[in-house]
Amino acid sequence: MWKLLDFISTPNAVKKLLKWLFYSLALLAFTIVAVLATAYWNRDKLLAKLTTELNKGINGKFYIDKIDFTFLHDFPNFAITLNNVYLRANHYEKYHKDVFSAEKIFVDVALYPLLKNELKIKSLSVDNASIFVFKASNGDTNTDILKKSPDSVITANETKEKSLIFDLQKIRFRNVSVGFADSIKNKFINFKFIETQQSLAE
């Protein structure tokens, strides 16, 4: 212990330590800038890929206004920020109710696959969102959004496609309200997730 302290206290050792610290910080800064530059360069492709992945295997459509990128959400993890996201069932034009809407969704992705233009999602963090499920008096319901969409019917030689929302290991909710309205039974339920973490299963 004393030898280590004596080593650190020498001027040369301090210079080497500072030099090593400077190069480490410079390398970290360069890596962050390179990753962000690559991400913004391919932003449109990533947005299209994310939208496609979210829409797999569901009977509706996800919409994403725009995406940004950050290391600050859960450093050192790299996160894609989805802004103004909403999910609509096929009968939206009739009822004008989104199944899901969110101000922000932080998508934590594996960094190395992303550099190879591959998307591997580790977890989601949903902030300031709402989920609304209903059953109309004529029997219509937006829960059918989780059924297989007509255009996702597969043949014997095709691989079944699943939405990435069913493969998540971890999802966090922060200020997420959930409402359920049943017009047949005349019931309404509403509650809010203040700060929770869970996994999903199909």
Buried (B, 14 or more C-beta within 10 A) or exposed (E): EEEEEEEEEEEEEEEEEEEEEEEEEEEEEEEBEEBBEBBEEEBEEBBEBBBEBBBBBBBBBBBBEEBBBBBEBBEEBBBBBBEEBBBBBBBBEEEEBBBBBBBBBBBBBBBEEBEEEEBEBBBBBBBEBBBBBBBBEEEBBBEBBBEBBEEBEEEEEEEEBBBBBEEBEEBBBBBBBBBBBBBEEEEEEEEEBEEEEEEEEE
